[in-house]
Amino acid sequence: KAHIQGNLNMGQSRKDLLNIIAALIPYIGYPRALNAIAVLDSLTL
């Protein structure tokens, strides 16, 4: 959560972070990617 908030504070958009999470799916797995998207949603919506 802190890393996502830090990236948002540095000016990255929600779309940029979603693209990064999507690119990481093969490495971190789908369940962790869903968790990351849920955290991103909680901070941006």
C-alpha positions in Angstrom: 0.0 0.0 0.0 2.8 2.4 0.8 4.6 1.8 -2.5 1.4 2.5 -4.5 0.7 5.6 -2.4 4.3 6.7 -3.0 4.0 6.2 -6.8 0.8 8.2 -6.8 2.5 11.0 -4.8 5.3 11.1 -7.4 2.8 11.7 -10.2 2.1 8.3 -11.7 -1.4 7.9 -12.8 -3.8 5.1 -11.9 -3.6 3.9 -15.5 0.2 3.7 -15.4 0.0 1.6 -12.2 -2.6 -0.7 -13.7 -0.3 -1.3 -16.7 2.6 -2.1 -14.3 0.5 -4.5 -12.3 -0.7 -6.2 -15.6 2.9 -6.6 -16.7 3.8 -8.3 -13.4 1.1 -10.9 -13.5 3.4 -13.7 -14.9 5.9 -13.0 -12.1 3.7 -12.4 -9.1 0.6 -14.5 -10.0 -3.0 -13.5 -10.7 -4.2 -13.6 -7.0 -1.5 -11.1 -5.9 -2.2 -8.9 -8.9 -5.9 -8.8 -7.9 -4.8 -7.8 -4.4 -2.6 -5.0 -5.8 -5.5 -3.8 -8.0 -7.8 -3.8 -4.9 -5.3 -1.7 -3.0 -5.0 0.7 -5.9 -8.8 1.0 -6.1 -9.0 1.7 -2.4 -6.5 4.6 -2.8 -7.8 6.1 -6.0 -11.5 5.6 -6.1 
